[in-house]
């Protein structure tokens, strides 16, 4: 929305969940616990949810940093621990300049 900024991680999460519901993408579970992690030297807030896509349940991890009113987001979507391990390897290479 033009002229609208993201105030904090919790407002981003609220907007994300509302958007998913409006798009008929209901989530199965939502873990309201927000943790922090370091990605590329910056602190990101992280939370998880799962989505039933019919043939499987997908897990999603959202890593969010609010920067100048914008949300920088990494969305890791995986079906099993092996996929998560691969995604975590990729995330360990992220750098910001």
C-alpha positions in Angstrom: 0.0 0.0 0.0 1.5 3.3 -1.1 2.7 5.4 1.8 2.3 2.6 4.4 5.3 1.3 6.2 5.8 -1.8 8.4 6.2 -0.6 12.0 7.5 -3.8 13.6 7.7 -7.6 13.2 4.4 -8.2 15.0 2.5 -5.8 12.6 4.2 -7.7 9.6 3.1 -11.0 11.0 -0.5 -9.7 11.5 -0.6 -8.4 7.9 0.8 -11.7 6.5 -1.7 -13.9 8.3 -4.6 -11.6 7.3 -3.4 -11.7 3.6 -3.1 -15.5 3.7 -6.7 -15.8 5.0 -8.0 -13.4 2.3 -6.2 -15.6 -0.3 -7.8 -18.8 1.0 -4.4 -20.1 2.1 -5.3 -21.1 5.7 -2.4 -22.2 7.8 -2.7 -25.3 10.0 -0.6 -24.2 12.8 1.0 -20.9 13.8 3.7 -20.8 16.4 3.3 -17.3 17.9 6.7 -17.5 19.5 9.1 -15.1 17.8 12.7 -15.9 18.1 15.8 -14.1 16.8 18.6 -15.2 14.7 21.6 -13.7 13.0 21.6 -13.8 9.2 24.4 -12.2 7.3 25.4 -10.1 10.4 21.9 -8.7 11.0 19.3 -9.7 13.6 16.2 -11.2 12.1 13.0 -12.2 13.9 11.8 -15.7 13.1 8.5 -17.5 13.4 7.0 -20.7 11.9 3.7 -22.0 10.5 2.5 -25.0 8.5 0.2 -25.1 5.5 -1.8 -28.1 4.2 -1.5 -28.1 0.4 -3.6 -31.3 -0.1 -1.0 -33.9 -0.7 1.3 -32.8 2.1 1.9 -30.5 4.9 4.5 -27.8 4.3 6.4 -26.2 7.0 7.3 -22.5 6.7 9.9 -20.4 8.6 9.7 -16.7 8.1 12.8 -14.7 9.0 12.1 -10.9 9.1 14.1 -7.7 9.5 12.3 -4.4 9.5 14.5 -1.8 7.7 13.4 1.8 7.1 9.8 0.8 7.2 10.2 -2.2 4.9 10.2 -5.9 5.7 13.2 -7.9 4.5 11.9 -11.4 4.5 13.3 -14.9 3.9 10.6 -17.6 3.6 11.9 -21.1 4.0 9.4 -23.7 2.8 10.1 -27.4 3.3 8.4 -30.7 3.6 11.0 -32.6 5.6 14.2 -32.3 7.7 16.5 -33.0 4.8 15.0 -30.1 2.8 15.4 -27.8 5.9 19.0 -28.8 6.3 19.7 -27.8 2.6 17.9 -24.5 3.1 19.9 -23.7 6.2 23.1 -24.3 4.3 22.0 -21.8 1.7 21.0 -19.3 4.4 24.5 -19.6 6.0 25.9 -18.0 2.8 23.7 -14.9 2.9 25.7 -11.6 3.2 24.7 -8.0 3.1 26.9 -5.2 1.8 
